[in-house]
């Protein structure tokens, strides 16, 4: 990746127009999140102590508890920033693509780069579900990355005569989002992430090529997807 998730996380925006106390409080919170990100990524949630985090951030435990109720709350803040950074990384790579199909392929490659990032892999994929609980994990994941998937799916579906309303477009996006999340997990946890990533890219590339062929043929090769399509 041109920018790692960790690097994006470590440079949060400064607060403008606030007093010295607010600036100090914000800088303390940033330091805690930055150090916690590094320690969680290197050692994992279970093996990282609050003592190590406050020592690394050079603050007191009282300062930590001023901003967070405990270790889990701090992890959730780290998780949110890592997810936002990943989402921004993907968005930055697809925003210049005008062709919907290239946008989809670029987005796929960007996503596969993200899930191979060590910080993302440890914090989001490995520790996220166990620490946050599955429902909270999915909620946070959808909040940060679903918009990119929806943008890509909407662009792709706009190239064909699908005649899909917005609820159906969102349904397609959720299906692809679920598939991508599962694929990302398999890549992240694979013994050989690069090889697993190549297989996922090839498999989803076949699906995209099939959709593109169908769209460019005007749907003549089969029934167009829509609310009335049913499995038999």
Secondary structure, DSSP 8 states (H G I E B T S, - for coil): --S-HHHHHT------S--HHHHHHHHHHHHHHHHHHHHHHHH-STT--HHHHHHHHT--HHHHHHH-SSHHHHHHHHHHHHHHHHHHHHHHHHTT--SHHHHHHHHHHHHHHHHHSHHHIIIIIIIHHHHH-HHHHHHHHHHHHHHHHHHHHHHHHTTTT----HHHHHHHHHHHHHHHHHHHHHHHTSTTHHHHHHHHHHHHHHHHHHHHHHHHTTTTTS---STT----
